[in-house]
């Protein structure tokens, strides 16, 4: 974070600047991800469709790379 003087007394205060904003997460960089939509508990053995739906939600929310 950058330090800037924002008071008339000259006391430096730490404030966020545009370069301090969090970035989207990648496979090599920690960052911010969106919350995944709700997935209900299964009552039977998962199917391929159940698994693929979970993968799609993880990709859409940014928690998993698309390829």
N, C-alpha and C positions, 0 to 999 in steps of 0.2 A: 504494500500500500504506500501511497505517496503521502508525505507530510506537507500540509499547507497551513499557512497562518490564516485563520478565519475569525479571529477576535481582534477587537481594537487594542487589547492589552498586549498583543504579539505572542500569545501562548500558542505554540504549534499543536495542532490537533490532527489525529490520523483520520482521514476520510477516504472512502473508496473512490477510485477514478475509473474511467471506462476500461482501462487496461487491467483492473483488478477483478472484473466480473468473471464469474465462473464460466467455463467452456463446456461444450458437450463432451461426454465421455467417449473415448475410443479404446481400441484394444491395448494401446500403449500409454494413454493419458487418463488419469483419474479426472472425473468431471461430474456434471449434473445429468441425471437421467429423469425421465418422466415416470410417474407411477403407472404400473401396469393395470389394465382393467381387471375387474374381479373375475375369478374362475371358481366355479362351485366345486365342492368336493365330489368325487366320483363315488357312485354306489356299486359299481361293478368294475371288472378289469378294464383298464384303459384300452381304447382302440387306436388305430393309426390316426383316425380323424381327431381324436382327443389330443394326441401327442402333437400333431401338426397344428392344431388350434393354439396350443400352449406356445409352441415355437413362434407362431405368427404374432402372438401377443408380446412375447419377449423382444422380437425384432421391432415391432411397431413402437414399443415404449422406449427403445434405445438401449435396452439392457443387454442385447446380443447383436453382434454384427450380422448383416444380411447375407454375407457370403464369406 
